[in-house]
């Protein structure tokens, strides 16, 4: 009989409280062509154009908001006749979509020094810009950006044309919410309140001569968290996921956990559910765990097939690390072939980026 212990629908929740990144840190390296707005004509064109390299370290606060610090130095290919620009800047980036190709706006404050053969200027800096970022994989991305820098109370101003590549790293627990399917009640590992005897049930227990319920009535022989007196399914075992009657839970539980766009990292709150499944799979060697990875329609057919399999592998590898036999796990990559929501909307695409996990 098919027993659907868990449908771990790894979904993108729309609430801000559940937004976070599996790989929250990133760094970028890039190069820029800078047009210096120099008003003195005798400087010539060679002073109006500079070339720089940029190194940035960033952190994703939410899916659409990042903070980063950037360090700018003169390019190694720039000749000595051009203006040298050094800059340190803190910026915020706001992404306007969650697609693989996403536009963004940026604003920042910092400090800059500009040096020429005729002297130098240094002061605080304000910047505004816009760009577009392309996520080529879960970790690697590229950007093209136009940014305007203004040295406060100094004449040098710059228009920057920047190309960058970036790499994501690190890990973060993903906030999540879980809801039981209609009518289902979950009890596991002796932690279910529903397994406790009610006053009415206590009154119905067999009594001793003194009128005190027999101690054996409170015993839990199979250690499933449900007292023997109300346990309708004996010998389920302490690792079984059971309902308030002590029987194997066969109803579906949905977990609102997230797979961000182009990501396949382990959602943090999924581990609590997966640990229970792993425990039961080790107890019952006949169980078959089917892990189905899904994608939205954002990427190419090849990429969607790849990312859906990577998501399935993430769940499968976690279960094997918890002692589940490889032979008990079946991975399926379904790409974008089975959407559960409208792929033409951002909210729908978020819902379609998921993993469904069932146990037979």
Secondary structure by P-SEA (a helix, b strand, c coil): cccccccccccccccccccccccccccccbbbbbbbbccccccccccccccbbbbbbbbcccccbbbbbbbbcccccccccbbbbbbcccbbbbbccccccccccccccccccccccccccccbbbbcccccccccccccccccbbbbbbcccccccccccccccbbbbbbbbbbbcccccccbbbbcccccccccccaaaaaaccccccccccccccccccccccccccccccccccccccccccccccbbbbbbcccccccccccccaaaaaaaaaaaaaacccbbbbbbbbbcccccaaaaaaaaaaaaaaaaaaaaaaccccccbbbbbbcccccccccccaaaaaaacbbbbbcc
